[in-house]
Amino acid sequence: MKKKTQEHFKAYDYFKTNLKKNDTIYCIIKHVSQSGMTRHISFFYIRNNEPRFISSMISDFLEYKMNKYHDAIVVGGCGMDMAFSVVHHLQEQMQHYQYRKDFKLNHRII
């Protein structure tokens, strides 16, 4: 298992403070590879009618790679909703750290 970085814990603190139960995480699929096996996806939520982009924090917390333009997470795989997969992974990790099974997140692709 990899050693957790300072950025990992900083991202966790941000999520713990700012994400609420039943928040919706919006996903923008910016690029799909020609083979269909890789996607670049940006993530944000809305607070006070303003988008809060969290792609880089998700990358730090869940150890996903950022694309070369640093505006989206590189997600490999196909055969399922990969945006859902990332949001579900975030939800599972937050439940694990907080020992709360009632922490749920929703997702929407726009």
N, C-alpha and C positions, 0 to 999 in steps of 0.2 A: 504494500500500500504506500502511495506517495505521501510525503510529508506535506501537511497543509501550510500554505503560505500566509503571510500577513494580509495579502489581498483577499484571500478566501474568507478570513474572519471579518475583515472590514465589510465585505459584501454581505455576509451573514447578518452582521449588526444592522446594515442598511435595510435588508429585507425584514428583519424582526421588528424594526421600528416603523417601517413605512407600508408594508403589505398587510392588508386586513383580510379576515376570513371572507370568502366569496368575492374577492376582487377579480376583475376580468383583466387578463393579460392579452393585449392585442399583438398580433403577429403579422409581419409583412414579409412575404417571401420575395426576396430581391433577385435571386438568381437560382436557376436549376441547371445542373451540368447537363451536357449533351447526352450522357449515358443515363441520366435520371437518378443516379446513385448519391448525389450530393446536392444540398441546398444551402443557400445563404439566407438566413432569417434574422430579421430585427424584431425586438420585443419592446413593448412599452405598456404602461398603464396610465390611466387618467386620474388626476387629482386636482380638484378646483378648476375644472375645465381646461387643464393644461396637460399635455403629454409628458410623461417622465420616462425617458428612454433608459432601459436597464440591460441592454445587450451585453455591455462590457462587464457588468457586475455578475450577470448569469455566467458569463465566460469564466470569470475568476472563481465563482462559487462552485460551479459544476465541472470545471476544467474542460470546457469546450474551447476550441481554437477560434480566434477571430479571423475574418477574411483580411486580405491584404490592404483593404481600404478602411478597416476598423469600424465599419458601420453595421456589421452583421456577424452572426455566429455561423460557423461552418458545421453543418449537421449531415452526417453520412447515413445512408440507409434508404430503403424504399419499402413499399408494400403497406405503409400505414401513414397516418397524419404525423409528420415529423415535428410540426409545431406543437401539436398536442403532446408528443413524446417529451419535448424539452420542458414544457410547462408542468407536466406530470412529474418529471424528474425533480424539478424545483420544489413542487408541493411535497413530494416524498422526503426530500432532504430537510425541508423545514419542519415536517412532522417529526422526523428522527431527532433533530437537534432540540426541538421544543417539547418533545415527549407528549405531543397533542395530536390525536387522531382526527380532531374536528377541523383542522386547518385545511380548507379547500380553496382551490383557485379555479377559475373558469378561463377559457381561452376563446378567442375569436380571430379568424384570419381575415384580414382586410386587404 
